[in-house]
Amino acid sequence: MFPCLAIFIVFIAILTYYIRKSTAEQAAVEAAFWEKERKANSTLKADISTLDYISIPVERFPPLVNTDSEKRFLSLTDKKILNFTGVSNTDLKLEYGFANLEILSEYESNYNTLVTTIPVYAKELIEANYLDSAIELLEFGVSIDADVSSIYTELADVYKQVGKNDKIPALVDKVNSMNMLTKDSLVKKLEVIYHT
């Protein structure tokens, strides 16, 4: 019976050690986060006029199908759009100042609206048999680093449909160069489209 008690005591001691270690590490992480947040909230407003704004070349996208997604897409042409995918609000504040956070969040929201509208609008163009316009729109989505998988698969499908299968490997290269959560599965889908 005594050996069992000794093993139990050793187990409890080891467990206590790891709990304390984990708690200390978590406290250090939290302290670092709040220190970074404190610095971010006191960062002075920076000039954001020279950021890499995305502009929609409206001359390339004339109205064709008169749908809600087309109207939403065209309504973004006069708005400021920025891609901050993967950048936290704390990092935005550190880089550009707390006073710019609200306006930068609005510009990022415009980007999110844009990249979610593109595949819907492209599908409508395809259904209306405006394949060249759909390709133009989807290629624009690729050019602005949209991380919406359907943009890439839809574009590969249309390339295949119009006999431009040779453009699909460039899409695979583009996806491989990006930091997307769905990168591996998207590359597989594109390769299946290319090889079928």
Helices and strands as residue ranges (DSSP letters): H 2-41, G 58-60, H 68-75, G 76-78, H 89-96, G 98-100, H 101-127, H 131-143, H 149-161, G 165-167, H 168-176, H 183-195
